[in-house]
């Protein structure tokens, strides 16, 4: 049986990595090395409560929000209702 604390730690780590990638992707290059512009970015479903990555296809992601589940098959570039 898995230790609940280690499972929670994995979920938190994956969530932090995913959100960091989203924040990085939201910046636009200004043409100057190392400088990015930032703009407000809101996820379609509101706050993300859970994230799952398909182990067989790592570019397939699932997120759970208060509005329901969403799926991406391109590594999070586009999302659709599940």
Number of C-alpha atoms within 10 A of each C-alpha: 3 6 7 9 9 10 11 11 11 12 15 14 12 16 18 12 12 16 13 12 12 15 14 12 11 15 15 12 12 10 8 7 7 7 11 14 9 13 10 7 10 8 10 13 17 12 13 18 11 14 18 15 16 11 9 7 11 12 15 16 20 21 22 18 16 10 12 12 17 19 20 18 16 13 16 16 10 10 18 12 13 11
